[in-house]
Amino acid sequence: MNIKTYTESNRNAWNEVNPIHQKHNPINFKEAFRTEKFNTLDDHITQTFLKIGLEGKNVAQLCCNNGREVLSLVNLGARCGTGFDISDHCIEEAKELAEISGLPCTFIRTDVYEIDSAHVSQYDLLYISIGALTWLPDLHKFFSIASTLLKKDGRLVIYEMHPMLNMLALEDEPEYEDPMKIAHSYYKSDPWISNSGIDYVGNTTYESQTNYSFSHTLASIINAVAQSGIHITKFEEHAHDISCIFPHLEKEAKLPMCFTLIGKKA
């Protein structure tokens, strides 16, 4: 199956789920972004960005969902922000939040594999957050495009779920026996195929559009970044769960649950 078939299927699935997320979200973003300096980022990544420095920077996020993190980065001090996402419905919400907040942010509906060349060398900082990489069938192509968007010496920040967690079964999977038991291969190369919905906000299930997600090893992520022309300057593994899927394992503090990668465009 080619990349476009995967991404268009996922586009339909995200258009379907975003209204469900809006219904179940405990935060009313339309109200929240009327508040000065409102920020949805957790303390770790907030402090990471403040150490890097946001003042005067043009920032962008790939797979930005409803734009809340781009808006948060501008509230933290960035000069302006741009978000790219495949979902029409997510981008509509992002544009509405930008208008409500009055923040200088632009949101563009696009497949990240097809970002317009007008964005080449435009950004000082590029952010990729939890849940983005799993939807991408080709990391090398993705990071090659991401690298072109950065100015010389621009920074890449990735804050993602640790790939080791893909080896564990979820409670509703037939492979589930014990939360710490390895159920799936770390090297799984075929996509996960689902029709039970992607409502990670309300945790509801429903008969959904077919969606495809992918397991990527840590080596495949690191190599794809390094080979794109971005020099990795810092890599950290963390014991806290940013996926909101494994809170029971977070208490065990035995596994790396997420990671931060920082790179600089050569």
Secondary structure, 3 states (H helix, E strand, C coil): CCHHHHHHHHHHHHHHHHHHHHHHCCCCHHHHCCCCCCCCCCHHHHHHHHHHCCECCEEEEECCCCCHHHHHHHHCCECEEEEEECCHHHHHHHHHHHHHHCCCEEEEECCHHHCCHHHCCCEEEEEECCCCHHHCCCHHHHHHHHHHHEEEEEEEEEEEECHHHHHECCCCCCCCCCCCCECCCCCCCCCEEECCCCCCCCCCCCCCCCEEECCCCHHHHHHHHHCCCEEEEEEEEECCCCCCCCHHHHHHCCCCCEEEEEEEEC
